[in-house]
Every structure is written in C-alpha cells, then in structure tokens.
Amino acid sequence: MNEENEEKFIASVNLLVDSKDKSNKFILSREFNQKIIFPLFTKVLGFCTDIKGGYINKRINLPEQKYSTFTVNDNQLLFRLILGHYQACNQQPTYNPEIIENKNWNEQKIQKYNAKTKNNISLRENYNSHILCIDIDTHELNKHDIYKNNKLVYGEDYYRDLIQFLYEKLGVHPILCQVSKLQRGIYLYYKTDVIRKNEKKELFEIIKNLISEFDEPYHGNKPGRKKTITYKNITGIELRTPNHLNRLPLSYDYKVYDNNYKRINSLVKIFQNVAQNLKTNILLYDATKRAYPKNEDLDVSDEEIKSLLVNAFSEEETEPPKIWNRTKSIKLNSANIKVPIEGGSKNKGLFRLACLFLNSDKADDHQVFYNLVYLNNQSSGDVLFWFDDYATIKYNENIEDKQSDEISWIPTYYGVKALDGILNGAKKYLEANPYEHKTKENEPKKYYNEVVLSSKDKKVCNLIINELKNEFCKKYPYSYLHNVVFEIVSKIRYEENNKREIKKDAKFRKVTKEQLGLGTQFPRNFQDLVKQKYKLKCNHYKMFNLILKSPIFNQIFATKRGYLYGKLGGSCRQFTFNKDRIDLILNLKERITKVIRIEEENREEISPNPQSFILCESTNITIGENRIDIPPLIESS
C-alpha cells in the first residue's frame, strides 16, 4: 500500500510540473483539483487519512481554547478538514485597530500567525507507515544566545548544522524537513525500510542520541563569563506514533528546506523534493543498527574490556632471565591482532577488535581496520556482505599475485558506515572507561593471557578429549581432561602468535636455535597454577605427562627426557601437535559419521571454563618496537 501511494503521488507531481500554472495561489484555489495531490501528499508522509484513525485535533486559536479534539465519522468530512489545513495559510487576519494605532507589532504578528494557522489539524500515524517522523522542540532557543567555541551561533545556523550533522552520520536526507519560523522546533520525516513499532523506535533512539551528541558543544558560555550557565537548546525530542496526534506539514508558521538547506516556497518544488527523496533517500534499519550498536548488542562487559586492554601491556614472567627474549611495545602491532569474528556473535568480536585496533600503531588508518575485519572474519555472512569485491579488484593492481593480507579490502558504502560506527563506539567507550596504559607488577598466582579459541580450535580440543578419554578416565575424572586440554591448546595458540627469540649470546648450534623457536613449553609452575585454578586433587605432573606423551603430541627434544641444558640456561620440554595423527583421526571420524551417528554427539557436553592459560616459562621482557604479544581475550564457550 505504501509503494502504491508513492507511485500515485510521484505521477501526480509529474503532471503538476507539466501544468502551465504552478503558482501557490492557483494550487490553493478552487480552480485547481486538490482532491488528488494533497491527500496523497498526506498519505506518503505516513498520516492516517481514514476515519479509523479516531480522534483528530483542530486548531481554533480562541483565547480560552487553542485546540478542539473530536472524532469524524465521515471520510468526506475528514477530506475537507485536510484540505482546509493546507488552505489555511491563505486566510487573512482581522487586525484590531487599537493594536495598529499603538504600533504593537509583536501582538500584530501573533494575530497574523493565529489567523493563518487556524483550521490546522493533527492526525495519527498510519499503523503501516514506514515514515519516521521526529519532532525536535527548541522552545527556549530564541530566549538566549547560543555559543560554540566562544563564538556566537545564530538560530538558523544551528538548525542548518544539525541537519547537516544528521546527514553525515546517517547518510540519507529526510524526505521532508520543515523548521519553525519562530525557532520553536523542527519536523524531520525519514523514509525507512521497516514498519514495525519496535524497529522504528530503535532507529529513533539512534537519531535521538545523535541529536544530543550534536547539541553538546553548543552549551558554552559567553566569552569572558566565568560562571557556567547551562541553557537548554533542545527541550524535547519526540517520535510520532499511532497513539499520538501530530500536526500536518506545510503550516504557515513553518518553512520547508531542501537537501542543501535552501528554503523552498513553491508548493510544486516541495512536492518535487519529496517525490525525489522517496526514491533515493531510504534509512536502512540493518545498516543503521550495525553502524550504531547498543551496548547490549556487543555483549562485552566493562570488566572484559578493561582486562583485555590492561593485560595487553602486562608482564607475565616472574623468574630471572635465561635464554629467552620476548619484547613488548607501547603500541600494539596491528599485524598481530587476531580476534575471531563468527556468525551469531559478530558484534562481540568486532567491538573487541576495534578496542585493540585503537591501541595499535595504525590506529589512525581506517583501511587497516577494514583489512583486519575482513581477515579475522570466519563465519559471519553480514560482515562478508559489507565488502565490495568489484571495488577491491579495481583498487588493487595485480590482485591475483597478492596474498590476502597484502590486499586492501574495500567496504561498500553501508560497510563503511557500519565499521566506522563500531570504531566510534569503541573510541567513546575507551574514553569513558580509561585503563592503566603501563606494565604492571606480577602476582605469581594471577592468570594471564586469556585467549579466544576459534571454532576450529574447539573442534581440535574435542577431538583430543575424545581420543584420550578412555585411557585418561581410568585414573582421573573426565572434567580434569576437559579443562586441561583447553588450557594446553590455548597456550599452543598463544605461542604460535608470539614467537620467542633466542638471545644472540646463547651458545647453541643453528639447528638447535631453530628447534628452540618451535613448539610450546609447559613448565611445572604452569602446571601448578592450572592445578590451583581448577582445584585438581591428583598428581597433576603425572596427569600432564599422560596427555602430552600421547600420540596426539610430538616432543621436539628426545635427549634427557626432553630437557635442554646450557651454560646460559636451559629449556623445558617443548611440544607440538602431531598433525598427521590429528588428520588421520579426522578422516576416520568423517567416514564413521557417514555410516552411523556417534552416540556422544547427543550427550550434553560439559561447558568449559574460559579458554585461558598461564604463561610461566623463563623469559626476559624488554620494551621495544619490534614485537608485541597478542592481547588477552576472554570468551565463555
């Protein structure tokens, strides 16, 4: 129905443009057939033009009564009231001679406005309307001066800057913008792609927050004034709903502006502007919501973000330096930021990624952030939709010869809006929730470097658990295996992303140094802290050996039980995944599932604790610009 009314309105406007007489006087006269254009204009703006709308308000401007509220039982009568609203501006005031004689111009002006707004009516919104009508009240604006950065701002400039600000943030113009001649407010009509009340309310809340954000700098004092005086420029922001009555547009006390904020006086040009905007300016619900997500949409707590950022610059090791170096820089290395973005929880991953990016060495380059989002996306179709393949190919020369991390991934228009909105939200969050940007002293019993495992890593964990549980559960509870395997896999993933360096003065052969850079260590103090964390009641050293000595893992050094000794210090045993064994199990499992459904898939799995591990091997951390730890992340499976 909305589309049908829009098509009829646009066709009527085209006929009106081709007519000989386009003057306002002719269009508002009885000579012009007003039965089509004005009702259609009212409908496309979302008003209910049927008696089912219930009560209506009619402006009568009497000394003791300004409005008259009543119901209409005849559609023909309602139609005449609607036409009377648009014709009201032709009414001439009857001035009181005493007012003219005393030259009371303000009173004379009020009489003129009362006469030309008499018979204005207010109607309810249509329940199926996709028009978002926002009423911004500025009743106090003409009662005080406005200052921004110690400079006087005129009311008209304030309105113009507000409309421009909303366009820059939303990317669309309102289909109709009218401003009070008395500086009492603005009406904005946005066309959306939704009709549901809750969805429109969410869009309204976003726009309301943007309006408040714009108004904030306009509360400055007059230059030279010491005492702070707070004025209210905006006294209210309301959304038109089917439960409220709103005045029809084109009242005499309002003036209409086009997309360039130029005043339009001609009714024909007003209709043309609305018809054009109906086709080209649509406020999309999904894109706008992604650009300005709510805190609950992100599903990331304040404590998580603070822990993430503080621990990104924390020192993990407490023992004296031996053969290892692991360097940290004050700024995070953007190339090392890895945060899985998965379907169903993409906002959580995006927000974490944005917080880390804003603390990286490339925080000022939005293209780097776009690339990180694309490369970290694992299974989110929405995020994939934000990028333009054609624009990416056109932007990158010889793209077929480049690796994925060498390509500049170009987002679409709505992708830019969404990603920049997430960055802005993260920036505001970090400003409102400061953290200590410095290394902190270690607590031997504190857990560090919590990481988020991808869905693939979790599959590997479950595979290891299923492979080892028969032998393991003869001696230890199943929950011990479950928790410890997640800790082991998390530590392996951390080591892969944070390569250790061997000191130059360490006297080892080249081959030995290369081997020392491989694998992951699980020293006894690491195992002690795991025992403390999960309150394990067993000989945890033997338990770790049972897991690490299984065919799932490879031990790098075979001499002296896997330990390496040297004059400058030694190295604990180092382990890697036995990829051949894991691949063999995966292939075997795929074959089995084709024939019979594994019973354990229906069994409720134990919900794991956050995938975390404690890095406790001997290292020497130095502040530098070359290396950086992947910051710790938190996620409950």
Secondary structure, 3 states (H helix, E strand, C coil): CHHHHHHHHHHHHHHHHHCCCCCHHHHCCCCCCHHHHHHHHHHHCCECCCHHHCEEEEECCCCCCCEEEEECCCHHHHHHHHHHHHHHHHCCCCCCHHHHHCCCHHHHHHHHHHHHCCCCEEECECCCCCEEEEEEECCCHHHCCEEECCEEECHHHHHHHHHHHHHHHHCCCCCEEEEECCCCEEEEEEEECCCCHHHHHHHHHHHHHHHHHHHHHHHCCCCCCCCCCCCCCCCEEEECCCCCCEECCCCCCEEEECCCCCEECCHHHHHHHHHHHHHHCCECHHHHHHHCCCHHHHCCCHHHHHHHHHHCCCCCCCCCCCCEEEEECCCECHHHCCCCECCCCHHHHHHHHHHHHCCECCCCCHHHHHHHHHHHECCCHHHHHCECHHHHHHHCCCHHHCCHHHCCCCECHHHHHHHHHHHHHHHHHHHHCCCCCCCCCCCCCCCCCCCCCCHHHHHHHHHHHHHHHHHHCCCCCHHHHHHHHHHHHHHHHHHHHCCCEECCCCCCCHHHHHHHCCCEECCHHHHHHHHHHHCCCCCHHHHHHHHHCCCCEEECCCHHHHCECCCCCCECCEEEECHHHHHHHHHHHHHHHHHCCCHHHHCCCCCCCCCCCCCCCCCEEEECCCCCCCCCCCCCC
